[in-house]
Amino acid sequence: MNSIESNQLLLAAATACEDKKAEDIRILALDPAESGLTDYFLICNGTNERQNVAITDEIELRLKREFGVYPNSVEGRRQGEWILMDYVDFIVHVFSVEKRAFYGLERLRKTATSVSVADLNAEVKARIANVRKNALKKEVRSKAVAKKTAAKKAAVPKIGKKAATKKAPAKKAVKATAKKKTGGKRG
């Protein structure tokens, strides 16, 4: 199961693509049995190499600024026809129109399911709400346990000053009997 953080990163990357006017943005959820290298592919294309570089620059800047995350590697930025950015949990592919048609990643990954940005966003929001709800339940439970513990501590009788003074004469009596046996001499 993908983490909330990785899905938030993926959404931020997709939003960066939209902001830089990338075309035909698709998110493919890869089948875990078939692909052990990543969970998602984010695929889009620009109209030219300069736009492709601008799209990848925006993704990198946004993820760095908002999450403090850098890609593990970036390939193809110099040519700009197919730029690949590896963020471990997802890989971004920014193509030129011709290269995207030629390589056809969507065709190669037949078992992958297409996920819309809206669906992924709804899933992230639902999971965040669930985490918050569980945290609130945990907080309520811990407060109830703290109240019970405080009530138990209040019910336990405390040793007062009277008990402490009773013990002191007993010690004096032991010392007095010791002095009688030794004749008041210290050894």
GITAKA-V530056 format. One record per pair of residues at least 4 apart in sequence whose ideal C-beta (glycine too) atoms are under 7 Angstrom apart, sorted by sequence separation. I is the first residue (numbers start at 0). J is the second residue. D is the distance in Angstrom with one decimal. If there is no record, write none. Layout:
# GITAKA-V530056
<<I J D> <I J D>>
This chain:
# GITAKA-V530056
<<1 5 5.3> <3 7 6.2> <4 8 6.5> <5 9 6.4> <6 10 6.4> <7 11 6.4> <8 12 6.4> <9 13 6.4> <10 14 6.3> <11 15 6.4> <12 16 6.7> <13 17 6.6> <14 18 6.3> <15 19 6.5> <17 21 6.7> <29 33 6.8> <30 34 6.3> <46 50 5.5> <48 52 6.6> <49 53 6.5> <50 54 6.3> <51 55 6.6> <52 56 6.1> <53 57 6.4> <54 58 6.6> <55 59 6.3> <56 60 6.1> <57 61 6.0> <58 62 6.3> <59 63 6.1> <60 64 6.0> <61 65 5.8> <62 66 5.4> <63 67 6.7> <86 90 6.9> <94 98 4.7> <95 99 6.9> <96 100 6.5> <97 101 6.2> <98 102 6.0> <103 107 6.3> <104 108 6.2> <114 118 5.5> <115 119 7.0> <116 120 6.1> <117 121 6.4> <118 122 6.4> <119 123 6.4> <120 124 6.4> <121 125 6.3> <122 126 6.3> <123 127 6.3> <124 128 6.3> <125 129 6.3> <126 130 6.4> <127 131 6.4> <128 132 6.3> <129 133 6.4> <130 134 6.3> <131 135 6.4> <132 136 6.5> <133 137 6.3> <134 138 6.4> <135 139 6.4> <136 140 6.4> <137 141 6.3> <138 142 6.4> <139 143 6.5> <140 144 6.4> <141 145 6.3> <142 146 6.5> <143 147 6.6> <144 148 6.3> <145 149 6.3> <146 150 6.3> <147 151 6.4> <148 152 6.4> <149 153 6.4> <150 154 6.5> <151 155 6.9> <158 162 4.7> <160 164 6.2> <161 165 6.5> <162 166 6.9> <163 167 6.9> <166 170 6.8> <167 171 6.7> <168 172 6.2> <169 173 6.8> <170 174 6.6> <171 175 6.2> <172 176 6.5> <173 177 6.4> <174 178 6.5> <175 179 6.7> <176 180 6.6> <177 181 6.5> <1 6 5.6> <16 21 3.9> <29 34 4.1> <45 50 3.5> <63 68 6.6> <75 80 6.9> <85 90 5.4> <86 91 7.0> <94 99 3.6> <114 119 5.4> <158 163 7.0> <178 183 5.1> <181 186 6.8> <45 51 4.2> <62 68 4.8> <63 69 6.0> <75 81 5.1> <76 82 5.4> <84 90 6.9> <17 24 6.5> <75 82 4.6> <83 90 6.4> <84 91 4.1> <16 24 5.1> <29 37 6.5> <75 83 5.9> <29 38 6.2> <45 54 5.6> <73 82 7.0> <74 83 4.5> <83 92 5.7> <28 38 6.9> <29 39 6.5> <13 24 6.1> <28 39 5.8> <29 40 6.5> <43 54 6.9> <59 70 6.4> <73 84 5.2> <81 92 6.9> <82 93 4.5> <27 39 6.5> <92 104 6.3> <13 26 6.4> <26 39 5.8> <27 40 4.3> <72 85 4.8> <81 94 5.2> <70 84 4.5> <71 85 4.6> <26 41 5.5> <27 42 6.7> <70 85 5.7> <71 86 6.9> <80 95 4.6> <70 86 5.4> <71 87 5.9> <9 26 6.8> <25 42 4.8> <81 98 4.8> <55 73 7.0> <68 86 6.9> <80 98 4.9> <24 43 4.4> <23 43 6.3> <22 43 6.6> <23 44 5.9> <55 76 6.4> <21 43 3.9> <22 44 5.3> <21 44 6.8> <22 45 7.0> <21 45 5.9> <52 76 6.1> <58 84 6.4> <16 43 4.8> <52 79 5.2> <55 82 4.9> <13 41 6.0> <51 79 4.8> <12 41 5.6> <55 84 6.0> <9 39 5.7> <49 79 6.9> <48 79 3.0> <51 82 5.6> <9 41 6.4> <48 80 6.2> <21 54 5.1> <58 91 6.1> <19 53 5.4> <19 54 4.5> <1 38 5.2> <16 54 5.8> <19 57 4.9> <55 93 5.5> <18 57 6.4> <54 93 5.1> <15 57 4.4> <16 58 6.9> <51 93 4.8> <15 58 4.5> <51 95 6.5> <12 58 4.9> <15 61 4.6> <48 95 6.5> <41 89 5.8> <45 93 6.4> <39 88 7.0> <44 93 6.9> <11 61 5.5> <12 62 6.4> <37 87 6.8> <38 88 5.2> <39 89 3.9> <40 90 5.6> <41 91 4.7> <42 92 4.7> <43 93 5.8> <44 94 4.4> <45 95 6.9> <11 62 5.9> <37 88 6.4> <38 89 6.1> <44 95 6.4> <37 89 5.9> <40 92 6.2> <44 96 5.4> <37 90 5.1> <8 62 6.0> <11 65 5.9> <44 99 4.8> <8 66 6.0> <8 68 6.2> <42 104 5.9> <42 105 7.0> <40 104 6.4> <40 108 7.0> <33 110 5.4> <8 86 6.3> <27 105 6.9> <12 91 5.9> <29 108 6.3> <9 89 4.9> <25 105 6.8> <30 110 4.1> <27 108 5.8> <30 111 6.3> <29 111 5.0> <5 88 3.7> <28 111 6.2> <5 89 6.8> <27 111 4.1> <28 112 4.9> <27 113 6.1> <28 114 5.0> <1 88 6.5> <25 113 6.0> <26 114 4.5> <26 116 6.8> <26 119 6.4> <13 116 5.0> <10 116 6.8> <10 119 5.9> <9 119 6.7> <10 120 5.8> <6 119 6.2> <10 123 6.4> <6 122 6.8> <7 123 6.0> <6 123 4.8> <3 123 6.2> <3 126 5.2> <3 127 6.2>>
